[in-house]
Amino acid sequence: MNLTYRAMQVTTSAGLELVERPTPAPSTGEVLIAVEACGICGADASDIDKADPALQPPRVPGHEVVGRILALGPNTPSIWKIGQRVGVGRLGGHCNECSECRRGHFNLCRNQPVLGSSCDGGYAEMMIARATGLVSIPDELSSEEAAPILCAGIATFNALKKCGAEAGDTVVVLGIGGLGHMALQYARRMGFHVVAVGRGGDIAADALALGAHRYIDTNKESPADEINAMGGAKAILTTIANPTAVTALMPALSPEGRLIVLGVGKDPLPVSTGYLVGAERGVIGSITGSPFENEKTLNFSVLSGVRPRIETMPLEQAREAVQKMRSGEANFRIVLTMGDRSNAH
């Protein structure tokens, strides 16, 4: 095993800096992972911007991690083996002790680390992870393909499962980016009538190719009017955090319909209580899922042919990759690859 590894850590001066760190040993219930791929998510920008400048060593971002187990800490469950390919998503592993864990709601555990935020993530050649956060990766998926599914994939897959729609119902996806392009694929394969809503015509062809039956350009059409002309939407899944855009679309929600919120922002979402009560509509949030649910998402992706659209960049170009994601120029999803470790020592 190499004595050191490369990592991109957050610094106050440069944002991200390539450094070499000593290889850590896993503690009780932990594993050491040799990272093969790490997806770049919009939440990474917030993690980088909000990183504690006093933290030593500085934080390593990244929470769509796929790699192989290098070492096992004491009392690690026997299902995990050295050399096994595993992943870790945004939620870094539940505690198995809190009230939410005892109820089986592992994704709501309040004592688990948030990868790339409260603990180091996958912009690195190696990473320590809690065994309770590990996800088994199917052989049919490459590490680069699997990485975005661990966050963008499960977030949209689980949200669609919670949306209350049945096959044949109209489901709207607002925002066709890293999350939205996965939502369109899953929604189409779940049997929904899929409507994509975005800004501009440049994304129309991609939206239709990804699974939308109809694309609505908010620059040219009133999405609420167009959707109501179809009979309304049983569910609206919003991947953006712009409350003005979300509010403008809500009149298209049919009676007993649900707005599923995935995009996180600071501004409140104004909703009329009469609008909710009068037709028994609902607004709910959805947060990724447990490792078991993540494995179901990966397996569904294999069975149905869902794949993220990705471009890859090497670890040492993480700063440029994050900037490309921030600018909106990414082709849906960027994945960092670790490359050759033969120069490590």
KOLGU-346867 format. One record per residue (C-alpha): residue in three letters; x, y, z. Coordinates in steps of 0.5 Angstrom, whole numbers, padded with zeros to 4 digits, always signed. Example, Ala and Ser with C-alpha at 12.3 -4.5 7.8 and 13.67 -1.06 7.14 Angstrom:
// residues 2
ALA+0025-0009+0016SER+0027-0002+0014
***
This chain:
// residues 345
MET+0000+0000+0000ASN+0003+0007-0002LEU+0005+0011+0004THR+0002+0017+0001TYR-0004+0020-0003ARG-0006+0026-0007ALA-0012+0030-0005MET-0015+0036-0007GLN-0016+0040-0001VAL-0020+0047+0000THR-0015+0053+0002THR-0018+0060+0003SER-0013+0063-0002ALA-0013+0058-0008GLY-0020+0055-0007LEU-0017+0048-0009GLU-0010+0046-0008LEU-0007+0039-0010VAL-0003+0036-0004GLU+0000+0030-0002ARG-0002+0027+0005PRO+0000+0021+0009THR-0005+0015+0008PRO-0009+0014+0014ALA-0011+0007+0017PRO-0019+0006+0018SER-0022+0006+0025THR-0027+0001+0028GLY-0033+0000+0023GLU-0029+0004+0018VAL-0026+0002+0011LEU-0020+0005+0007ILE-0022+0006+0000ALA-0018+0007-0006VAL-0022+0012-0010GLU-0023+0011-0018ALA-0028+0016-0019CYS-0031+0022-0016GLY-0037+0026-0019ILE-0038+0033-0018CYS-0044+0036-0016GLY-0047+0043-0015ALA-0047+0042-0007ASP-0039+0041-0008ALA-0039+0049-0009SER-0043+0050-0003ASP-0038+0046+0001ILE-0032+0049-0002ASP-0035+0056-0001LYS-0037+0054+0007ALA-0031+0050+0009ASP-0028+0052+0015PRO-0021+0056+0014ALA-0019+0054+0021LEU-0019+0046+0020GLN-0013+0042+0020PRO-0012+0039+0015PRO-0017+0043+0010ARG-0023+0039+0008VAL-0023+0035+0002PRO-0030+0036-0002GLY-0033+0030-0006HIS-0039+0026-0005GLU-0040+0021-0011VAL-0035+0016-0010VAL-0033+0010-0013GLY-0027+0006-0011ARG-0024-0001-0008ILE-0023-0003-0001LEU-0016-0003+0001ALA-0016-0004+0008LEU-0022-0006+0014GLY-0022-0003+0021PRO-0024-0007+0027ASN-0031-0010+0027THR-0033-0008+0020PRO-0038-0013+0017SER-0036-0019+0014ILE-0040-0017+0008TRP-0035-0012+0006LYS-0028-0015+0003ILE-0021-0012+0001GLY-0021-0011-0007GLN-0029-0010-0007ARG-0032-0004-0011VAL-0036+0000-0007GLY-0039+0007-0007VAL-0041+0013-0002GLY-0046+0018-0003ARG-0047+0024+0000LEU-0050+0021+0007GLY-0043+0018+0010GLY-0046+0013+0014HIS-0052+0012+0019CYS-0050+0011+0027ASN-0055+0005+0028GLU-0057+0008+0035CYS-0061+0014+0034SER-0069+0014+0034GLU-0069+0015+0026CYS-0064+0009+0026ARG-0068+0005+0030ARG-0074+0006+0026GLY-0070+0004+0020HIS-0070+0011+0017PHE-0063+0011+0016ASN-0063+0017+0011LEU-0065+0021+0016CYS-0060+0019+0022ARG-0058+0026+0025ASN-0051+0023+0027GLN-0048+0021+0020PRO-0043+0025+0017VAL-0044+0029+0011LEU-0039+0027+0006GLY-0035+0033+0003SER-0038+0037+0008SER-0037+0035+0015CYS-0032+0029+0013ASP-0027+0029+0008GLY-0030+0026+0001GLY-0027+0023-0006TYR-0023+0029-0009ALA-0017+0024-0007GLU-0014+0018-0009MET-0016+0015-0002MET-0021+0016+0003ILE-0024+0013+0010ALA-0031+0011+0010ARG-0036+0009+0015ALA-0038+0002+0013THR-0045+0003+0014GLY-0045+0008+0009LEU-0042+0003+0003VAL-0046+0002-0003SER-0044-0005-0007ILE-0043-0003-0014PRO-0046-0007-0020ASP-0041-0010-0025GLU-0045-0008-0031LEU-0043+0000-0029SER-0036+0003-0030SER-0034+0007-0024GLU-0035+0013-0028GLU-0042+0012-0029ALA-0044+0009-0022ALA-0041+0016-0019PRO-0046+0021-0021ILE-0052+0015-0019LEU-0050+0015-0012CYS-0052+0023-0011ALA-0056+0025-0017GLY-0059+0018-0019ILE-0062+0016-0012ALA-0064+0023-0011THR-0069+0023-0017PHE-0070+0016-0017ASN-0073+0016-0010ALA-0076+0023-0011LEU-0080+0020-0016LYS-0082+0014-0012LYS-0085+0019-0007CYS-0089+0023-0012GLY-0095+0019-0012ALA-0096+0018-0019GLU-0098+0012-0023ALA-0096+0009-0030GLY-0099+0014-0035ASP-0100+0020-0030THR-0096+0026-0032VAL-0090+0028-0029VAL-0086+0035-0030VAL-0079+0035-0029LEU-0077+0043-0028GLY-0069+0044-0029ILE-0066+0040-0034GLY-0058+0039-0031GLY-0054+0034-0027LEU-0061+0032-0023GLY-0066+0033-0028HIS-0063+0029-0034MET-0063+0023-0029ALA-0070+0025-0027LEU-0072+0025-0034GLN-0069+0018-0036TYR-0072+0015-0029ALA-0079+0018-0030ARG-0080+0015-0037ARG-0078+0008-0035MET-0083+0008-0030GLY-0088+0009-0035PHE-0090+0017-0033HIS-0092+0022-0039VAL-0086+0026-0038VAL-0086+0034-0039ALA-0079+0037-0038VAL-0079+0045-0037GLY-0073+0049-0038ARG-0070+0056-0040GLY-0068+0056-0047GLY-0069+0052-0054ASP-0062+0049-0054ILE-0063+0044-0049ALA-0070+0041-0052ALA-0067+0036-0056ASP-0063+0033-0050ALA-0069+0033-0046LEU-0073+0029-0051ALA-0067+0024-0052LEU-0067+0023-0045GLY-0074+0021-0044ALA-0079+0027-0044HIS-0085+0027-0049ARG-0085+0034-0049TYR-0081+0040-0047ILE-0083+0047-0045ASP-0079+0053-0046THR-0080+0058-0041ASN-0078+0063-0045LYS-0083+0062-0050GLU-0089+0059-0047SER-0093+0059-0040PRO-0091+0052-0037ALA-0097+0052-0033ASP-0102+0054-0038GLU-0099+0048-0043ILE-0099+0043-0037ASN-0106+0045-0035ALA-0108+0044-0043MET-0106+0037-0042GLY-0110+0036-0036GLY-0105+0038-0031ALA-0099+0034-0027LYS-0100+0029-0022ALA-0093+0031-0020ILE-0088+0036-0021LEU-0080+0035-0019THR-0076+0041-0018THR-0069+0041-0019ILE-0068+0048-0018ALA-0068+0053-0012ASN-0071+0059-0016PRO-0078+0060-0012THR-0080+0065-0017ALA-0080+0059-0023VAL-0083+0054-0018THR-0088+0058-0016ALA-0090+0060-0023LEU-0091+0052-0025MET-0095+0050-0019PRO-0102+0052-0022ALA-0101+0046-0026LEU-0101+0041-0020SER-0107+0037-0021PRO-0112+0036-0015GLU-0108+0031-0010GLY-0102+0033-0014ARG-0095+0033-0010LEU-0089+0038-0011ILE-0083+0035-0010VAL-0077+0039-0008LEU-0070+0037-0009GLY-0067+0044-0010VAL-0064+0047-0004GLY-0064+0055-0003LYS-0064+0060+0002ASP-0070+0064+0000PRO-0077+0061+0002LEU-0082+0058-0003PRO-0089+0062-0002VAL-0095+0057-0002SER-0102+0059-0001THR-0105+0055+0004GLY-0112+0055+0000TYR-0108+0052-0006LEU-0106+0046-0002VAL-0112+0045+0002GLY-0117+0046-0003ALA-0115+0041-0007GLU-0111+0037-0002ARG-0104+0038-0006GLY-0098+0037-0002VAL-0091+0040-0002ILE-0085+0035+0001GLY-0078+0035+0001SER-0073+0029-0001ILE-0066+0027+0001THR-0062+0022-0003GLY-0063+0015+0001SER-0060+0010+0005PRO-0054+0005+0002PHE-0060+0000+0001GLU-0064+0005-0003ASN-0058+0007-0007GLU-0056+0000-0009LYS-0064-0001-0012THR-0062+0005-0016LEU-0056+0003-0019ASN-0059-0004-0020PHE-0065-0001-0024SER-0060+0003-0028VAL-0057-0003-0030LEU-0064-0006-0032SER-0067+0000-0035GLY-0061+0002-0039VAL-0061+0009-0035ARG-0054+0012-0035PRO-0051+0019-0033ARG-0048+0023-0039ILE-0041+0025-0036GLU-0035+0028-0038THR-0029+0026-0035MET-0023+0030-0032PRO-0017+0028-0028LEU-0016+0029-0021GLU-0011+0035-0021GLN-0016+0039-0026ALA-0021+0039-0020ARG-0021+0047-0020GLU-0022+0047-0027ALA-0028+0042-0027VAL-0031+0046-0021GLN-0031+0052-0025LYS-0034+0049-0031MET-0040+0046-0027ARG-0041+0053-0023SER-0041+0056-0030GLY-0047+0052-0033GLU-0042+0049-0038ALA-0042+0042-0036ASN-0045+0037-0040PHE-0049+0035-0035ARG-0044+0031-0030ILE-0037+0032-0029VAL-0033+0026-0026LEU-0026+0026-0023THR-0021+0020-0025MET-0015+0019-0021GLY-0011+0016-0026ASP-0004+0012-0025ARG-0002+0012-0018SER+0005+0009-0019ASN+0009+0016-0018ALA+0006+0016-0011HIS+0011+0013-0005
***
